[in-house]
């Protein structure tokens, strides 16, 4: 995950935390609550996508290292 992606993910998580706090406060009207909930769902989708991408990159790198180590063992 690139540094800018990490920042975006961290920002999304902070926004999610703020939304959760607002929704839990009980001080928000129904329309605003629904809008915040929708925003939260979109942020969750974004976070899942970023984390899945990072997981795939990790698996790829791990596989490359394992292949390299196996090649060295044969020598």
N, CA and C of each residue as an Amber inpcrd file, in Angstrom:
protein
   225
   0.8420000  -1.1640000   0.0000000   0.0000000   0.0000000   0.0000000
   0.8940000   1.2370000   0.0000000   0.6680000   2.1290000  -0.9450000
   1.4580000   3.3490000  -1.0430000   1.1290000   4.2750000   0.1190000
   2.0460000   5.1800000   0.3890000   1.8800000   6.1040000   1.5100000
   0.6020000   6.9300000   1.3720000   0.2940000   7.3980000   0.1490000
  -0.9160000   8.1970000  -0.0440000  -2.1700000   7.3700000   0.1870000
  -2.1140000   6.0840000  -0.1710000  -3.2560000   5.2030000   0.0810000
  -3.4520000   5.0030000   1.5720000  -2.3350000   4.9130000   2.3140000
  -2.4100000   4.7470000   3.7560000  -3.0820000   5.9640000   4.3910000
  -2.7030000   7.1490000   3.9110000  -3.3050000   8.3850000   4.4280000
  -4.7950000   8.3950000   4.1400000  -5.1770000   8.0270000   2.9220000
  -6.5950000   7.9990000   2.5610000  -7.3620000   7.0150000   3.4430000
  -6.7600000   5.8590000   3.7000000  -7.4070000   4.8610000   4.5390000
  -7.5550000   5.3830000   5.9620000  -6.5100000   5.9950000   6.4770000
  -6.5680000   6.5500000   7.8320000  -7.6260000   7.6490000   7.9360000
  -7.7180000   8.4900000   6.9030000  -8.7340000   9.5470000   6.8860000
 -10.1370000   8.9450000   6.8690000 -10.3220000   7.9010000   6.0680000
 -11.6190000   7.2480000   5.9820000 -12.0110000   6.6510000   7.3300000
 -11.0530000   6.0480000   8.0180000 -11.3290000   5.4510000   9.3320000
 -11.7010000   6.5380000  10.3340000 -10.9990000   7.6600000  10.2940000
 -11.3190000   8.7720000  11.1970000 -12.7180000   9.3180000  10.9220000
 -13.0740000   9.4310000   9.6410000 -14.4200000   9.8920000   9.2800000
 -15.4690000   8.9100000   9.7850000 -15.1740000   7.6210000   9.6430000
 -16.1020000   6.5950000  10.1290000 -16.3020000   6.7030000  11.6370000
 -15.2070000   6.9000000  12.3530000 -15.3030000   7.0390000  13.8090000
 -16.1610000   8.2400000  14.1870000 -16.0090000   9.3340000  13.4470000
 -16.7970000  10.5360000  13.7110000 -18.2790000  10.2770000  13.4320000
 -18.5530000   9.5960000  12.3430000 -19.9420000   9.2830000  11.9920000
 -20.5720000   8.3960000  13.0560000 -19.8510000   7.3900000  13.4970000
 -20.3620000   6.4870000  14.5340000 -20.6730000   7.2680000  15.8080000
 -19.7740000   8.1680000  16.1730000 -20.0010000   8.9760000  17.3740000
 -21.2420000   9.8530000  17.2190000 -21.4080000  10.4470000  16.0480000
 -22.5810000  11.2910000  15.8030000 -23.8710000  10.4750000  15.8610000
 -23.8370000   9.2950000  15.2490000 -25.0370000   8.4550000  15.2420000
 -25.3560000   7.9460000  16.6440000 -24.3310000   7.6460000  17.4140000
 -24.5360000   7.1520000  18.7760000 -24.9610000   8.2420000  19.7490000
 -24.7190000   9.4930000  19.3960000 -25.0470000  10.6020000  20.2990000
 -26.5530000  10.7690000  20.4870000 -27.3170000  10.3620000  19.4970000
 -28.7640000  10.5410000  19.5680000 -29.1870000  11.9770000  19.3280000
 -28.2550000  12.8250000  18.9580000 -28.5250000  14.2510000  18.7450000
 -28.6420000  14.5950000  17.2610000 -28.9910000  13.6340000  16.4570000
 -29.0450000  13.8380000  15.0160000 -30.4370000  13.4420000  14.5250000
 -30.9820000  14.2580000  13.6140000 -32.3270000  13.9560000  13.1130000
 -32.2720000  12.7980000  12.1160000 -33.4220000  12.2870000  11.7910000
 -33.5150000  11.0830000  10.9560000 -32.8820000  11.2960000   9.5810000
 -33.1900000  12.4140000   8.9430000 -32.6560000  12.6550000   7.5980000
 -31.1300000  12.7530000   7.6160000 -30.6100000  13.5040000   8.5740000
 -29.1500000  13.6200000   8.6860000 -28.5310000  12.2870000   9.0620000
 -29.2140000  11.5520000   9.9200000 -28.7260000  10.2340000  10.3210000
 -28.6410000   9.2900000   9.1420000 -29.6490000   9.3330000   8.2840000
 -29.6450000   8.4760000   7.1000000 -28.5060000   8.8660000   6.1630000
 -28.3040000  10.1620000   5.9810000 -27.2170000  10.6280000   5.1210000
 -25.8670000  10.2000000   5.6920000 -25.6950000  10.3330000   6.9930000
 -24.4410000   9.9170000   7.6410000 -24.2460000   8.4110000   7.5120000
 -25.3300000   7.6630000   7.6620000 -25.2450000   6.2070000   7.5410000
 -24.8010000   5.8150000   6.1350000 -25.3850000   6.4550000   5.1230000
 -24.9940000   6.1800000   3.7340000 -23.5210000   6.5120000   3.5090000
 -23.0800000   7.6470000   4.0570000 -21.6780000   8.0240000   3.9410000
 -20.7950000   6.9730000   4.6130000 -21.2250000   6.4990000   5.7580000
 -20.4810000   5.4680000   6.4660000 -20.3710000   4.1800000   5.6650000
 -21.4550000   3.7920000   5.0260000 -21.4400000   2.5770000   4.2010000
 -20.4310000   2.7310000   3.0610000 -20.4250000   3.8960000   2.4300000
 -19.4670000   4.1330000   1.3440000 -18.0320000   4.1230000   1.8520000
 -17.8030000   4.6760000   3.0250000 -16.4690000   4.6490000   3.6100000
 -16.0310000   3.2260000   3.9450000 -16.9590000   2.4250000   4.4470000
 -16.6460000   1.0250000   4.7490000 -16.2730000   0.2770000   3.4720000
 -17.0190000   0.5070000   2.4050000 -16.7020000  -0.1410000   1.1260000
 -15.3140000   0.2610000   0.6560000 -14.9950000   1.5480000   0.7870000
 -13.6760000   2.0380000   0.3980000 -12.5880000   1.3600000   1.2300000
 -12.7830000   1.3110000   2.5410000 -11.7890000   0.7040000   3.4320000
 -11.5920000  -0.7730000   3.1070000 -12.6680000  -1.4780000   2.8780000
 -12.5610000  -2.8990000   2.5290000 -11.7640000  -3.0870000   1.2460000
 -12.0370000  -2.2330000   0.2720000 -11.3280000  -2.3130000  -1.0020000
  -9.8380000  -2.0590000  -0.8180000  -9.4880000  -1.0370000  -0.0540000
  -8.0870000  -0.7150000   0.1950000  -7.3890000  -1.8430000   0.9540000
  -8.0690000  -2.3940000   1.9410000  -7.4720000  -3.4780000   2.7240000
  -7.3110000  -4.7420000   1.8870000  -8.2700000  -5.0140000   1.0190000
  -8.1690000  -6.1820000   0.1380000  -6.9920000  -6.0170000  -0.8170000
  -6.8270000  -4.8020000  -1.3230000  -5.7100000  -4.5220000  -2.2210000
  -4.3780000  -4.7160000  -1.4940000  -4.2960000  -4.2520000  -0.2690000
  -3.0750000  -4.4190000   0.5210000  -2.8260000  -5.8930000   0.8060000
  -3.8780000  -6.6360000   1.1070000  -3.7450000  -8.0630000   1.3700000
  -3.2280000  -8.7990000   0.1380000  -3.7610000  -8.4490000  -1.0270000
  -3.3130000  -9.0820000  -2.2660000  -1.8450000  -8.7730000  -2.5460000
  -1.4380000  -7.5470000  -2.2880000  -0.0390000  -7.1680000  -2.4810000
   0.8590000  -7.9430000  -1.5220000   0.4140000  -8.0820000  -0.2750000
   1.1750000  -8.8530000   0.7090000   1.3350000 -10.3020000   0.2540000
   0.2570000 -10.9060000  -0.2090000   0.3190000 -12.2950000  -0.6700000
   1.2680000 -12.4410000  -1.8590000   1.2180000 -11.4720000  -2.7640000
   2.0830000 -11.5090000  -3.9380000   3.5530000 -11.4320000  -3.5150000
   3.8620000 -10.4990000  -2.6350000   5.2410000 -10.3490000  -2.1760000
   5.7160000 -11.5840000  -1.4160000   4.8460000 -12.1400000  -0.5820000
   5.1950000 -13.3390000   0.1790000   5.4860000 -14.4950000  -0.7720000
   4.6560000 -14.6320000  -1.7900000   4.8430000 -15.6970000  -2.7670000
   6.1760000 -15.5330000  -3.5060000   6.5010000 -14.2980000  -3.8720000
   7.7620000 -14.0330000  -4.5480000   8.9510000 -14.4130000  -3.6610000
   8.8630000 -14.0680000  -2.3770000   9.9380000 -14.4160000  -1.4500000
  10.0710000 -15.9240000  -1.2910000   8.9480000 -16.6250000  -1.2000000
   8.9760000 -18.0750000  -1.0440000   9.5680000 -18.7390000  -2.2960000
   9.2100000 -18.2230000  -3.4710000   9.7460000 -18.7710000  -4.7090000
  11.2590000 -18.5380000  -4.7860000  11.6740000 -17.3510000  -4.3650000
  13.0980000 -17.0260000  -4.3710000  13.8590000 -17.9180000  -3.4020000
  13.2970000 -18.1490000  -2.2290000  13.9430000 -19.0030000  -1.2410000
  14.0210000 -20.4440000  -1.7360000  12.9820000 -20.9170000  -2.3960000
  12.9830000 -22.2810000  -2.9290000  14.0430000 -22.4240000  -4.0100000
  14.2070000 -21.3800000  -4.8150000  15.2240000 -21.4040000  -5.8590000
  16.6290000 -21.4390000  -5.2700000  16.8360000 -20.7470000  -4.1870000
  18.1410000 -20.7220000  -3.5370000  18.4650000 -22.0640000  -2.8910000
  17.4490000 -22.7420000  -2.3860000  17.6540000 -24.0340000  -1.7600000
  18.0900000 -25.0810000  -2.7710000  17.6360000 -24.9620000  -4.0280000
  18.0040000 -25.9190000  -5.0700000  19.4440000 -25.7710000  -5.5020000
  19.9870000 -24.5800000  -5.3320000  21.3820000 -24.3300000  -5.7530000
  22.3570000 -24.9560000  -4.8460000
